[in-house]
Amino acid sequence: MNDDDQTDGMDLASPYSLSAEDVWHYRENGHVHLRGVCTKEEISGYRAVLKSVTAERFAGASKMSDRPEDDFSRVFMQTFNLREADERAAKFIQSPRFGKIAADLMGVDAVRIYYDKAMFKEPESRITPWHQDGPHWPLCSDHVLTMWIPLVDATIDMGPPRFASGTHKNRVIGPKGIHCDSESFFGDYIRSNRIPVVEEEIPAGDATLHSHWVVHGARANTSGRVREALGITFYADGLLIDDSACSEENQPVIDANLGNRRPGQRADHPRNQVVFVRS
Ligand SMILES: O=C(O)CCC(=O)C(=O)O
């Protein structure tokens, strides 16, 4: 750890005060925006760490204009499991504060981390097409969510996440994948069912949390600045690997992020640390 480490002494152990309204909002809509989860100092200290791990991983990435014209290459740059690369990143990502928020929103007694990932949406990045997360993951449960944490103020023109409220209640609604077909399928679904879409600026220090069933996406980044964000996906401790929500051709889903556990086995690989247990 170097001398000018700005995260020294920042263990994020103090709990965040969730209101009953926050919990209700998450369960009713499938997403919630929490204000002031971290202080500006915490975000700025850990941003430096997370950015440096990310920059190292993206060192060889090609320029936007040289990337393939497929559906995903120009959406954002993503890299997984920063907590395994740097102990300060791990202190942030595995903090009891975040784990407790996830457990309280889902109403469970303990949570594990599925994975964490940096999602840096560069200037001129395209939309994140509408999609659901659940159909990609072998955890068929209502107790899986992602905490989305901007490392800079995520203004609307940078493409913060947007959510189709209430769509989590139907579990799997449409096609697996994040591509132009999922965009058009879910776009039509939202319009024809008049589903309210929530899209808000998310200042650094705030976070959004969304169920893995809720339909979500993001607009293109037209801001000229990089939208730096970290996602942490949590699930209830005790879940079994269950890929029954995944498309047939994708089964069985064996996921290295879950230690290659097979369907029917417990999702309890040491890689998936328990980060909160209710006492
Ligand atoms: O950051 C984005 O553009 C999309 C985020 C997302 O899909 C997720 O965190 O599940």
The ligand as an ORCA input file, in Angstrom:
! r2SCAN-3c Opt
* xyz 0 1
  O     -24.156      0.349    -17.023
  C     -24.924      0.048    -17.927
  O     -24.983      0.699    -18.986
  C     -25.828     -1.131    -17.776
  C     -25.684     -1.775    -16.458
  C     -26.286     -3.121    -16.380
  O     -26.852     -3.641    -17.309
  C     -26.205     -3.851    -15.108
  O     -25.496     -3.391    -14.187
  O     -26.859     -4.901    -14.985
*
